[in-house]
Amino acid sequence: MIAGGRRLSASLRDKDEKKNPLFTAASKNCTWKVEGSKDCKGYLTFRGKDSPMGVIILFEWWGLNQSIQKVAEHVAQQNFRTVIPDLYRGKVAKDAEDAKHLQEALDFQRAVADVQGAVDFLMHYGCKKPSVLGFSMGGNLAFHCLAEVKNLHCGVVFYGAPEVEKFDFSKIKLPMQLHFGTKDSMQGFSDPETANKLENKLKEQNLPALEFHRYENCDHGFMNEDRPEVYNAEQTKIAWNKVWPFWRKHLAT
């Protein structure tokens, strides 16, 4: 089973959901064609709009909300052309239970097609080297995209994985950078045992580049500032400072 997050703390549940970035839809300002499906909308940052380096962000199980929109803006500030596909087609979770249902209903093959459309969209407007960045559920999806989507150049994954014993890792030929917390308890998805199995599987593929980073005392979702019960500001900063040079190395033209 794919896991996207853990139960929200009482303090988070008590917040006004209309004001909580986790449960508030982000704006959508672009649309692209998707083979075999309806058009996909998304959020495209203004910063980095002329950069040849592209980043397609795949959200956690919450949906295209204001929380992941802030992440996109943060990435764009480093001069990356950044877009988030609306994989849930307009739906944003109201709470963790709703997020679970949305995740379970997601057609992964259509989501891969959405990402292919996003790649084509960015390249049409001048992006030379698109990449993918996935968090939790989006991390799982990132593996499928790296295996199937054309014209991606690398991938960054935070605390998410496909079914390690079933996924065909031989289809991935691109540089990857992965990030996992040592306190993550999402068994079979992002816990330390699964992360170790995943690293071994990827090492067998002899990828052009592979980085695997672990963060002591960090839980699932430690990068999400809108989940105060797991957010780790210090380790988040360290993680981003590993991501920037990785992307510049593999995406710079």
N, C-alpha and C positions, 0 to 999 in steps of 0.2 A: 504493500500500500504506500502511496506517495504521501509524505507528510509535509505540511507547509508551515507549521508554527505550533506553539503550545498554548494551553489555556491562558487567557488573559488574566492578569492579576485583578483583585477586587478594585484597586484604585483606578485601573484603566477602564474597567467595565463601567464604573460609576461616572466617567466623564460624559459630557454631552456629546452623543454620537455625531450630531450635526457639525460640531466644531473639531472633532477628532480627525486628524489627517488620514488615519487608517481607514476611516469609514466615509470619507468625503471624496467624491469623484474629482479627478483632475480634468482640466480642460483638454479638448481635442482640437487640433488645428491643422491636421493633414489627413489625407486619404490615399490609399494605393490599391491597385488591382491585386487580386489573389486568384491564382489558377484553381478552378473547380469550386470556387466559393464566392460569397458576396465580398464586396470591397471591405478592406480593413481600415479603420480610423486609428489615429495615434496622436501622441504628443511629441512635437518636434521643438527642440530648444532653439532660441534665437542665437545665443552665444555659440560659437564654433560653427556657424552656418557655412563658412567658406573653407572649413578644414578638409583636407584630403583623408583624414583619419576618422572613421565612423564607429559608433558604438550603439548597438541595439540592446536595450535593457529589457530583460524578462523578469516580471515582478514576482513577488511572493504570492501566496494564495489569496491575498486580499483583493487584487484587481488593480486597475489603473487609477490609483488614488493620489491624493496630494502628497502622501509620504514618499512614494516612488518618484513623483514629479520633482521633489526636492533633490533626490539623488541624481536625477538627470541633469538638473541645473548645476549641481556640484561637479559632475563629470564634464559638462560643457565648459565650465570655467577654466578647465585645463586645455582648452582648444580642441575638443573632440566634437564632431557633428553627432548629435545624440537624439535618438528617437525611441519611444516606448510604444509597441503595438498594443492595441486594446483587445487582448485575446479573449476577454469575456464578452465582447460585443455590447458594451454599455453598462454592464452590471458591475457593481462594487459591493463587497461584503458588508453586511450590517453588523456582524460579530464573527467570532471564531467558528461557530457552528455553521453559519451561512457560508463562510469561506471554504469550509470543508466540502459543502455541497457543490459550490461553484467549481472547485478543483476536480472533484470526482466526475463532474459533467463535462469537463473540458475534453474536446476531441484533439488528442495530441498531434495527429497527422494534419489536421486543419491548422493547428497552431504552428506547425513547422512550415506549412504553406504561407501562413501570415508572415513569418519571419523571412521567407524567401522573397515575398513581396516587399518587405521593408528594405532588404538588401538591394533589390532592383530599384526601389524608390530613391535610396540614398545615392546610388551610383548614377542614376539618371541626372541627378542634380550636382554631380561633380565629385562625389566621394570616391576615392581610389581604392581604399582598403577598409571595408567594414569588418567589425568584430562583434562578438556577442558577449553580454554580461548577464549572468543569471543568479538570482537569489532564491534559495530553498526550492520551491516548486519550479521556479524559473531556472535554477541550476540543473535540475533534472532535464528540463526541456532543452537547455543549452547543449547537453550531450547529443540529443537527437538532431539538433540543428547542425552541430559540427560534423555529424556523420552524413547528413543529407542535403543541407543547403549549399548551393553553389555560390562561389565568390566570397565566402567568409575567409578571413586570414588568421584568426586566432580566437581563443575563448577564455573568459575568466569566470570561475564558478565559486560561489559562496554557499557552503553548507547545504549541498543537494547532490543527489546521485541517481542514476537509473538503477534498475535491478542488476546488481553487480554480476550475478551468476548467469543472467539471461541476455544481457546487452552485448551486442557485437562491437566490441571496442576496436576491432581491426578496421572499421570504416572511418575511424578518426585518424587523420594524417596531419593535423595542424598543431601549432604550439598551444599549450594550455597552462594556465595558472589556477591553482585551487586553494581554497581557504576553509579550514574547519576548526571548531572549538573543541577543546579537550573535555569540556563538561557537557557536551551535546548528548542528549539521551534519546534522540530519535532513532531507535533501533532499526537497522536495515536500510536506513536512509542517509544519516549523517553522523551517527555516533562514532566514537574512535575506532571501534572494530571495523565498521563499514568503510571508514576513511582509509584504514590500513589496507583492506582488501582492494579498494579502488586504486590506491597508489600502486600496488603491485600489478594490477591488471594494466594500468597505463604504462608502467615501466616496460612491460612486455612488448609494447607496440613500437618502441624506439621512435617516439615522436621527435620532430625537429627541435622542440624545447619543451621541458616539463618542469614546472615549479609546484611544489606542494608545501603549503605553510599551515602550521598549527598554532593555535592561540591558547595559552594556558589560562585555565579558569574561565573560559568563555563558553557561553551557552548558545543554543540555536537562536539565530536572529540577533547576534551581538552587534551587528552593524546598523540596526534599525533604531534610530533615536526616538521614534514614536512608540517604542515598547520599552519603557523605563525599567521593567523588571529583568530585562536581559541585556540592554544596551551597555556597551563598554566603550566609552569615548576614547580612552587612551589606545586601546587595541584597534579601534576603527581607524584612527589616524595612522597607526603603523601599517595597517592593511592597505589603505589607499596609497601610502608611500611606496608600497611594493607594486601596486597596480600600474601607476603612472609610467615608470620606466619600462615595464613589460610591454605596455601598449606602444610606447614610442619606439621601442626596439623593433617590434614586429609590424607596425602600421605605418611608420614614416616612409615616405616615398623616396 
